[in-house]
Amino acid sequence: MAGLFSTLNTANTGLQAQQVALNVTSHNVANANTAGYTRERVNLEANASTTSVSGNAIGTGVSVTDISRIRDVLKDYQVRAATTTNSTYKTTNDYLTQIQSIMNEPSNKGLSSLIGTFYSDWSSLASNSTTTGSGARTTLVQDTKALTDTLNNTYTQLQSLKTATQTAIQAQVADVNTKLNEVDNINKKVIDVKSLGAEPNDLMDQRDLLVDQLSESFNVSTSTGSLEGISLSSPATGTTSTANFIIPTDANSENRLAYADISGITAPTTVGGNDASCTLTYYKNGDTTNPANKVSFTVTGTKDEINKLDESRVLVTSKDGTALGTDGYTKSIDASSLTTLNSTDGVFAGLTTTQQSIDKYTNDLNSVAKSIALTVNTVESGETDPTKDTNPYFVNSDAATYTKDSGGNSVLGVAYSLNINANEEGITAGNLSINEAILDDPTKVVTTKDSTSASGDGTRALAISQLGSLKLNIQDMPTDASRSFFGTTLTANSNGIPTLTSSTTGFTVSGYYTNKITALGTDASEASSQLATQSSVLNSLSQARTSESGVSTDDEMTNLIQYNHAYAANAKVMTTVSDLLDVVIALVR
Amino acid sequence: MRITSQMLSNNFLYDLNTNLNNMATDQKQMATGTKISQPSDDPLGTSKVMNINSEIDQNKQYSTNISGATNSLDVTDSTLGQVNSVLQRVNELLVSTGDASYGPDELNSVKDEINQEVGQLSQLLNTSYAGKYIFAGTSYDTKPTGTTTNAATGNTSLNYVGSDGATAIPAGATPTATESNEISNINSGLSTEISQGVTVKYNVTAGEVMDFNNSAGIPTNLRAILSNITAHLSDAASTTSTSATTSRSNLVGSDLTDIQDAIKNVSGVTTKVGALQKRMTSASTENESESTSLTAALSSVDDIDYAEASMNYSQAQTVYQAALQTSAKILQKSLIDYL
């Protein structure tokens, strides 16, 4: 009797085990297309044997030891590292493509063509310089306006792109914080489930997926602790060298990120001095709905430290949102005491690099604009000292004001001339414009050598058109350069017009611009090919991981058949034992 | 290696995307006809294209300058031919006064004709082309010369004209500073740039026609010569003048020599103009051939070879089709179909 009942029991264990296996198979098949799902496998073990009446060891069936996830931690690590690198290139490639379309070269409507037309117009003007009824003057001023408009527009677009990257950083920070909080929650649940002795497979899958997504943003380091709880951290600089985002044992010491808005950057008073400053504003936990969350203070440091802060904009904060290294009250803080994220790869690193690139190209554009403006102004007026120039050809539109004269034409305001040195030093591609007095009245363009010349004397216009072929040291130009950078004294040319002399180590304006576009093209091409390579690497690592952990429906179907048959066989055993029991019980009658 | 169905579809999508990218690039090239649509396609090529484009633009400007100068020179040349005819006629008339049978009436009619020729000369020196007075140097929007008629003798004399286009200058015996300035402006050169750093003076000024050194090396001018001629003619035709005979002999003496010197001067200027015209022709030819070679260089860097591009495109298309067909077959099959 005991024998038969134990056989029944053995069959029962068989049924249970196959049922669990079927359940697991069904779960796998149901999740065949779920992102981040790891296939599960039932581990069956034969039960311990008992000794029978006849002295033989008889097995007592099967039991399910565990349901394990087939996942290789090494592959996870590789995929995450590749994801982070891939994201960097993806981000820089996206933005460099946008910068290229802003610059719009090579094209016969781009800046290069407009610069060429500008200098050609001066050459045409040299042969048609009388003030009466000459279309050459009007053509020149209109083409100048087209040139300055394009420069202004390109500058504005580059600045918008920079703002867009900053917005992207802000959005990414919010996203990262949300994900970190989710990982935190799941982590706690995993620890709870595990402490009860069960396998939290699906929770761990969700957690792994979130960590994969986080690895797009920055370098993620994880380590597994007790009860399958993970800690997650990332490199930082400042008061600490590691930002600990997830700590299973000590939730209150966890760090989060905050987006820092930087404004009002001032340069240091001396070169290399550490009194450069900026105003930093952030919202605790990124919650902009409550004004009490806004924290603002001044940061001082060296020029490089402030620049780095401006370009990265990601602060490491404590769990409640206060930036590390601050107490929430102090109004002036040194840059070295703030902690910022220091990831070499990932979306944040890519966005920081993009901002640096945009700044570089903006500076190059400014150099082009300023070179054209200052050289033309110098030769047009014959003055290297702007205070002696009463009617500059190019002006800084941020500072220029105009009044109307009796003929309805604009007149440049006195305020501009009083501060002309600073105004010309502050010319950028964004504020360069033609003097409206000249735009309204093209006869004001000075084309002659001096007041004794007849109106047909176009030698000054000729000298200006030759500026297009003049080599200037644009590459060495500081951001606050003035007319004297290009020459403190002017030498008379063969027509007697005082003009600038060519430098042996310099570039023409056109040549410099072409050079910078080539540099942009090289950067973009490099980013694009690195992205292609890295994508391919990521792809093959992902495939290796999917190969290991992915669900193959063919596999599961085969298993289904197997377990199905086994279940049927076990059921048949039970039926047989039941029949036998009937026979035995019938014996008693 | 264990392959799951997800891996198959991922692979398919990744490779399909690569194919489509290649096809898109080929398509864009064929549609625009250029290899380079953004700098990253070929950074070095971009630099070449931009440089060549700016050289082409510069070349076009030089071409415009050259044709402007050529046209101006052509008009100058034909006008100088007419000036030469006028002076030859004056020469003829002077020779004819040597005829002893010429009486006061004949001399007066010679004088009248020469006065007309003076007017004609002024008109010729005031030739304008494309709105500019070609003999007026840099003050080309006002006439350089004019005539004044002496009320007493009725003789016309040639003179410069000030920047108002009417007043004769110099007004007095010695010119004022302003007048000197205006005269030097009339006699200033106009230059144009015909190629990089090369400027050419292409005009002839009224001064070059009128002012010259005579055969004895003494500076003289056509205005003085012509007014001498008409004065001598007036004098020779006068019945009351005491110097009539002297004037009569001057007409075929010093005046004739002077006129012939003036003709030689004009001839010299015409030769210079001819040389300049030749120079402009060769500059124009050079400019055209430069333009052609720049365009060819641009084409070799930037233009696509349609044959090659079409071949690449149809190859890419074939690969794309093959990928689609095979994947369609593979992805559809699974064990479930057979159970």
Boltz contact constraints between the chains, C-beta under 6 A:
constraints:
  - contact:
      token1: [A, 100]
      token2: [B, 38]
      max_distance: 6.0
  - contact:
      token1: [A, 100]
      token2: [B, 39]
      max_distance: 6.0
  - contact:
      token1: [A, 106]
      token2: [B, 46]
      max_distance: 6.0
  - contact:
      token1: [A, 106]
      token2: [B, 49]
      max_distance: 6.0
  - contact:
      token1: [A, 106]
      token2: [B, 50]
      max_distance: 6.0
  - contact:
      token1: [A, 112]
      token2: [B, 50]
      max_distance: 6.0
  - contact:
      token1: [A, 116]
      token2: [B, 54]
      max_distance: 6.0
  - contact:
      token1: [A, 116]
      token2: [B, 57]
      max_distance: 6.0
  - contact:
      token1: [A, 120]
      token2: [B, 61]
      max_distance: 6.0
  - contact:
      token1: [A, 123]
      token2: [B, 61]
      max_distance: 6.0
  - contact:
      token1: [A, 127]
      token2: [B, 68]
      max_distance: 6.0
  - contact:
      token1: [A, 127]
      token2: [B, 192]
      max_distance: 6.0
  - contact:
      token1: [A, 130]
      token2: [B, 141]
      max_distance: 6.0
  - contact:
      token1: [A, 132]
      token2: [B, 141]
      max_distance: 6.0
  - contact:
      token1: [A, 452]
      token2: [B, 181]
      max_distance: 6.0
  - contact:
      token1: [A, 454]
      token2: [B, 138]
      max_distance: 6.0
  - contact:
      token1: [A, 454]
      token2: [B, 139]
      max_distance: 6.0
  - contact:
      token1: [A, 454]
      token2: [B, 185]
      max_distance: 6.0
  - contact:
      token1: [A, 456]
      token2: [B, 138]
      max_distance: 6.0
  - contact:
      token1: [A, 456]
      token2: [B, 139]
      max_distance: 6.0
  - contact:
      token1: [A, 456]
      token2: [B, 140]
      max_distance: 6.0
  - contact:
      token1: [A, 457]
      token2: [B, 138]
      max_distance: 6.0
  - contact:
      token1: [A, 510]
      token2: [B, 54]
      max_distance: 6.0
  - contact:
      token1: [A, 514]
      token2: [B, 47]
      max_distance: 6.0
  - contact:
      token1: [A, 514]
      token2: [B, 50]
      max_distance: 6.0
  - contact:
      token1: [A, 514]
      token2: [B, 51]
      max_distance: 6.0
  - contact:
      token1: [A, 517]
      token2: [B, 39]
      max_distance: 6.0
  - contact:
      token1: [A, 518]
      token2: [B, 43]
      max_distance: 6.0
  - contact:
      token1: [A, 518]
      token2: [B, 46]
      max_distance: 6.0
  - contact:
      token1: [A, 518]
      token2: [B, 47]
      max_distance: 6.0
  - contact:
      token1: [A, 520]
      token2: [B, 39]
      max_distance: 6.0
  - contact:
      token1: [A, 521]
      token2: [B, 39]
      max_distance: 6.0
  - contact:
      token1: [A, 521]
      token2: [B, 40]
      max_distance: 6.0
  - contact:
      token1: [A, 521]
      token2: [B, 43]
      max_distance: 6.0
  - contact:
      token1: [A, 521]
      token2: [B, 46]
      max_distance: 6.0
  - contact:
      token1: [A, 522]
      token2: [B, 43]
      max_distance: 6.0
  - contact:
      token1: [A, 524]
      token2: [B, 40]
      max_distance: 6.0
  - contact:
      token1: [A, 525]
      token2: [B, 40]
      max_distance: 6.0
  - contact:
      token1: [A, 525]
      token2: [B, 43]
      max_distance: 6.0
  - contact:
      token1: [A, 528]
      token2: [B, 40]
      max_distance: 6.0
  - contact:
      token1: [A, 539]
      token2: [B, 14]
      max_distance: 6.0
  - contact:
      token1: [A, 543]
      token2: [B, 7]
      max_distance: 6.0
  - contact:
      token1: [A, 546]
      token2: [B, 6]
      max_distance: 6.0
  - contact:
      token1: [A, 546]
      token2: [B, 7]
      max_distance: 6.0
  - contact:
      token1: [A, 547]
      token2: [B, 1]
      max_distance: 6.0
  - contact:
      token1: [A, 547]
      token2: [B, 2]
      max_distance: 6.0
  - contact:
      token1: [A, 550]
      token2: [B, 4]
      max_distance: 6.0
  - contact:
      token1: [A, 550]
      token2: [B, 6]
      max_distance: 6.0
  - contact:
      token1: [A, 552]
      token2: [B, 4]
      max_distance: 6.0
  - contact:
      token1: [A, 553]
      token2: [B, 5]
      max_distance: 6.0
  - contact:
      token1: [A, 553]
      token2: [B, 334]
      max_distance: 6.0
  - contact:
      token1: [A, 554]
      token2: [B, 334]
      max_distance: 6.0
  - contact:
      token1: [A, 554]
      token2: [B, 335]
      max_distance: 6.0
  - contact:
      token1: [A, 557]
      token2: [B, 335]
      max_distance: 6.0
